[in-house]
Amino acid sequence: MSKEEKIFRRLVIKTYHIENVCVADKTSIEGNSLIISLDKIDKIISNTAYIKDLKFEIIQPRQHDRWTNSIMDIIPISTKVLGKLGEGTTHTLTGVCVLLTGVDEIGNQVAEFGSSEGNLKEQLHLNRAGTPSDKDYIISCNVTLREGEGTNRKAILEVHKVCDVFIQEIRDQLKKIDSKSYTEKHVFYDKSRLNKKKVAIVKQVAGQGAMYDNQILPNEPSGYSGGRSIIDLGNAPVILTPNEYRDGALRAMT
């Protein structure tokens, strides 16, 4: 390392590629297969105030010619293995993501300024940053809210919380995976270079109403639990390090 360069944080992201997703009695990761269990879903719903029903479905690669309710979020599956967000080691699954959609019990789409229901292949732009590849498996999490709750912020946050509980079961298995069996390994450093220009990237994020919110610094990468809402923070500026941003410190819930 140069004397004019100082390293503050080191982040290691290991990816594990998934080639098959199926449902069984117990959530696990076996080789390139992700196995999910839906046994606890009814219990999770029973403790909610606004959710009437929750259904999961596995969408196969290139099978996007299908109906979707309004898209609320696309969520990667990642977990901290060592350290906190922005440093240490993160495990993440590639080849699979979670698609969160919503509607209320009388058919009103979950939305405020325009909904995105329709044919999935027309509503979801694949193969772009932040969206699935056409080769990916999609775990569809479709929530039915009680009548009239589609624009209630408390109801929307409850939906994200419930989905996060489901994903956490997968994260817990991802923490245990053989750290040497990764598909790819990427190492990132937060650095300061003396006598060089200081660069800051300004990102404007949404913070209003039920459907335009961002969670900052959750417990898990791109997670919900432990995060702070940009709305609850009064839409005040927040400074993130490059590695915190890479590690999923900003969860856009739109």
Secondary structure, 3 states (H helix, E strand, C coil): CCCCEEEEEEEEEEEEECCEEEECCCCEEECCEEEECCCCHHHHHHCCCCEEEEEEEEECCCCCCCEECEEEEEECCEEEEECCCCCEEEEEEECEEEEEEEEECCCCECCCCCCCCEEHHHHCCCCCCCCCCCCCEEEEEEEEECCCCCCCHHHHHHHHHHHHHHHHHHHHHHHHCCCCCCCEEEEEEEEEECCCCCCCCCCCCCCECCCEEEEECCCCCCCCCCCEECCCCCCCCCCCCHHHHHCCCEEEEC
